[in-house]
Amino acid sequence: MQYLIPGQNTKLENPIITLRVEGCLGVKWLCLVFDEQQQIIHGQCSGINQSNEVTWLVQPFELADHVNKVKFIAYSDQSLASTVGQLTVLYTDTLADQPLFEVKAELVNRSESLLIVSELYRHQDKWKVRSVCQGFNEGIAQLEKQYNIALGQTAENAHQRTQKAAQPVVSKQPFTAAEQHTNPILNTITEDDLLITLSWENQLNPHDPINNVLDFGPVNDMRIGAFYELRNGQRGLVQSYGEARGSYYGVPYIQAISNEDQRIQQLQLNTQYWHKSYRVLVYCFILEGLSQWNKLGASIDFNNLDKININSYRCDQPLCAVAMIERVEQQYKLTPLVEFFDSLVAMDQAYGWQLPWYSQQENPE
């Protein structure tokens, strides 16, 4: 790992980096994005995502052409030195999970309440990292004066956004199989990712005679997955079983998450790259056991905005195509399906994905 002293810069060649800050007790952090005229760019910037209050995920080569510089700033209501002894910014290669650079700002004998610790900047179509460590005694007010802009509200919103709780939403009536193909719903894409969660009751009625006659065992494992198609025509699938788990920061910008202990199966869609998507077919399947779908109490929840219940008396087909998500500018159109299949190949053929299957009897696993 390379240690950068104030004023030192180095070339950045990694496509995705994680920037993590240390020294946060009583300290707030702010990321400012500048254009070529050194004017601050307001609003969300594609290619920069603050995943929590101490970590940014940055894809420099995904930034728009007019983005010229990104500054990472620490500030406090009082002098930073009265709160922490030093501030550290760590740059890590996200894909290789390897440390790259460290910028450390010693605060001993310093009186500033705001410090530009480090920055990324574009130079001749290449990106570089610089250790800055430039301080401002008057904090946000002095920074506002330098750039002739009101930053106080921007800085506070940036800090609050990383700590806010999930906003309450008005739940809609769940879709059922009888409503399939008839209720497409448009939802606006926000800064929050689209999180798709599979849940089920995992209970069978032990007194139901058919369970005893057909020797149905309790279903204790289900999984979620999706066929995806990008705007450039690239197609594939991700699912919370096997090796095709997808990628959140790279293609296809969908990650399958499985927590078997808590019985949580999810798909997380990175909406910063929604402009690269075309359509997503969400499906779920029974991994162990087999039973009538209506006895599982299975449902798919879309960010607590829309919920699709899977109610069917079918017991011969373990896969269910739940819904189609299509990109409509900055919105996504959700169309309930609730169709059942005995293999992924059959589901592919029904919706025209044309994936290169190795076997015509391909199963989810």
Residue pairs with C-beta under 8 A, 6 or more apart in sequence:
1 99
1 100
1 101
1 102
2 10
2 100
2 101
2 102
3 101
3 102
3 104
4 10
4 101
4 102
4 103
4 118
4 129
4 130
4 131
5 131
6 105
6 131
6 132
6 133
7 130
7 131
7 132
8 130
8 131
9 128
9 129
9 130
9 131
10 101
10 128
10 129
11 126
11 127
11 128
12 60
12 91
12 100
12 120
12 126
12 127
12 128
12 129
14 93
14 94
14 95
14 96
14 100
15 59
15 60
15 61
15 95
16 57
16 58
16 59
16 93
16 94
16 95
16 249
16 250
17 57
17 58
17 59
17 60
17 91
17 92
17 93
17 94
17 100
18 55
18 56
18 57
18 58
18 91
18 92
18 94
19 55
19 56
19 57
19 58
19 72
19 89
19 90
19 91
19 92
19 118
20 54
20 55
20 56
20 89
20 90
20 92
21 29
21 54
21 55
21 72
21 74
21 87
21 88
21 89
21 90
21 117
22 54
22 87
22 88
22 89
22 90
23 74
23 84
23 85
23 86
23 87
23 88
24 53
24 54
24 84
25 83
25 84
26 76
26 83
26 84
27 74
27 75
27 76
27 80
27 83
27 84
27 87
28 74
28 75
28 76
28 155
28 159
29 53
29 54
29 72
29 73
29 74
29 75
29 159
30 72
30 73
30 74
30 75
30 151
30 154
30 155
30 158
30 159
31 48
31 50
31 56
31 70
31 71
31 72
31 73
31 158
32 40
32 70
32 71
32 73
32 151
33 40
33 41
33 45
33 48
33 67
33 69
33 70
34 40
34 41
34 67
34 68
34 69
34 70
34 71
35 41
35 66
35 67
35 68
36 66
36 68
38 68
38 69
38 147
39 147
40 147
40 149
40 151
41 66
41 67
42 154
44 191
44 272
45 63
45 64
45 67
46 62
46 63
46 64
46 272
46 273
46 275
47 58
47 59
47 60
47 62
47 63
47 64
47 67
47 272
48 56
48 57
48 58
48 59
48 63
48 70
49 56
49 57
49 58
49 270
49 272
50 56
50 57
50 158
50 161
50 162
51 57
52 162
53 159
53 162
53 163
56 72
57 94
57 249
58 70
58 120
59 249
60 120
60 127
61 127
63 70
67 122
68 121
68 122
69 119
69 120
69 121
69 122
70 119
70 120
70 121
71 116
71 118
71 119
71 132
72 89
72 116
72 117
72 118
72 119
73 114
73 115
73 116
73 117
73 143
74 80
74 87
74 105
74 114
74 115
74 117
75 113
75 114
75 115
75 139
75 140
75 155
76 83
76 113
76 114
76 139
77 113
77 139
78 113
79 110
79 111
79 112
79 113
80 87
80 107
80 110
80 112
80 113
80 114
80 115
80 135
81 107
81 108
81 109
81 110
81 111
81 112
84 107
85 106
85 107
85 108
86 104
86 105
86 106
86 107
87 104
87 105
87 107
87 115
87 117
88 102
88 103
88 104
88 105
89 102
89 103
89 104
89 117
89 118
90 99
90 101
90 102
91 99
91 100
91 101
91 102
91 103
91 129
92 98
92 99
92 100
93 99
93 100
94 249
95 250
100 129
101 129
103 117
103 118
103 129
103 131
103 132
103 133
105 115
105 117
105 133
107 115
110 135
111 137
112 135
112 136
112 137
112 139
113 136
113 137
113 138
113 139
114 135
114 136
114 138
114 139
114 140
114 142
114 143
115 133
115 134
115 135
115 136
116 132
116 133
116 134
116 135
117 131
117 132
117 133
118 129
118 130
118 131
118 132
119 129
119 130
119 132
120 127
120 128
120 129
120 130
121 127
121 128
121 130
122 128
136 142
136 143
136 146
140 151
140 152
140 155
141 152
143 151
144 150
144 151
144 152
161 191
166 304
169 304
169 305
171 304
171 307
172 185
172 305
172 306
172 307
174 299
174 307
174 308
174 309
175 183
175 306
175 307
175 308
175 309
175 336
175 338
176 308
176 309
176 311
176 338
177 310
177 311
177 312
177 338
179 336
180 336
180 337
180 338
180 339
181 335
181 336
181 337
182 336
183 335
183 336
184 333
184 334
184 335
185 306
185 333
185 334
185 335
186 328
186 331
186 332
186 333
186 334
187 302
187 303
187 305
187 306
187 331
187 332
187 334
188 330
188 331
189 271
189 274
189 330
189 331
189 332
190 271
191 271
192 271
192 303
193 268
193 269
193 270
193 271
194 268
194 269
194 271
194 302
194 303
194 325
194 332
195 266
195 267
195 268
195 269
195 302
195 303
196 224
196 226
196 266
196 267
196 268
196 269
196 282
196 300
196 301
196 302
196 303
197 224
197 264
197 265
197 266
197 300
197 301
198 222
198 223
198 224
198 265
198 266
198 284
198 298
198 299
198 300
199 263
199 264
199 265
199 298
199 299
199 301
200 219
200 222
200 263
200 296
200 297
200 298
200 299
201 296
201 297
201 298
202 218
202 219
202 220
202 263
202 296
202 297
203 218
203 295
203 297
204 211
204 216
204 218
204 219
204 291
204 295
205 211
205 295
208 295
210 216
211 291
216 289
216 290
216 291
216 315
217 289
218 289
218 291
219 286
219 288
219 289
219 290
219 291
219 296
220 288
220 289
221 260
221 286
221 287
221 288
221 289
222 265
222 284
222 285
222 286
222 287
222 296
222 298
223 239
223 240
223 241
223 258
223 265
223 284
223 285
223 287
223 364
224 239
224 240
224 256
224 265
224 266
224 267
224 282
224 283
224 284
224 300
225 237
225 238
225 239
225 240
225 241
225 256
225 267
225 282
225 283
225 284
225 285
225 364
226 237
226 238
226 239
226 254
226 256
226 267
226 280
226 281
226 282
226 283
227 235
227 236
227 237
227 280
227 281
227 283
227 347
227 348
227 351
227 353
227 355
228 235
228 236
228 237
228 238
228 252
228 254
228 277
228 279
228 280
228 281
229 235
229 277
229 278
229 279
229 280
229 353
230 251
230 252
230 276
230 277
230 278
231 275
231 276
231 277
231 278
231 327
232 276
234 251
234 252
235 353
235 354
235 355
236 244
236 252
236 355
237 244
237 344
237 355
238 244
238 245
238 246
238 252
238 254
238 255
238 256
238 267
239 245
239 256
239 364
240 256
240 257
240 258
240 265
240 266
240 267
241 258
241 287
241 364
241 365
242 364
242 365
244 256
245 255
245 256
246 252
246 254
246 255
246 256
247 253
247 254
247 255
248 254
248 255
248 268
248 270
249 270
252 277
253 269
253 270
253 272
253 273
253 276
253 277
254 267
254 268
254 269
254 270
254 280
255 267
255 268
255 270
256 265
256 266
256 267
257 264
257 265
257 266
257 267
257 268
258 264
258 265
258 266
259 265
265 284
267 282
269 277
269 280
274 327
274 330
274 332
275 327
277 327
278 326
278 327
279 324
279 325
279 326
279 327
280 324
280 325
280 326
281 321
281 323
281 324
281 325
281 337
281 347
281 351
281 353
282 300
282 321
282 322
282 323
282 324
282 325
283 319
283 320
283 321
283 322
283 347
284 298
284 300
284 310
284 319
284 320
284 322
285 318
285 319
285 320
285 364
286 296
286 318
287 364
287 365
290 315
290 318
291 315
292 312
292 313
292 314
292 315
293 310
293 311
293 312
293 313
293 314
293 315
293 320
293 340
294 310
294 311
294 312
294 313
296 310
298 309
298 310
298 320
299 307
299 308
299 309
299 310
300 307
300 308
300 310
300 322
300 323
301 307
302 308
302 323
302 334
306 334
308 322
308 323
308 336
308 338
310 320
310 322
310 338
312 320
312 338
312 340
314 340
316 342
317 340
317 341
317 342
318 342
318 364
319 340
319 341
319 342
319 343
319 344
319 346
319 347
319 364
320 338
320 339
320 340
320 341
321 337
321 338
321 339
321 340
321 341
321 347
321 350
321 351
322 336
322 337
322 338
323 334
323 335
323 336
323 337
324 334
324 335
324 337
324 351
325 332
325 333
325 334
325 335
326 332
326 333
326 335
327 333
339 347
339 350
341 347
341 350
343 361
343 362
343 363
344 357
344 362
344 363
344 364
345 357
345 359
345 360
345 361
345 362
348 354
348 355
348 357
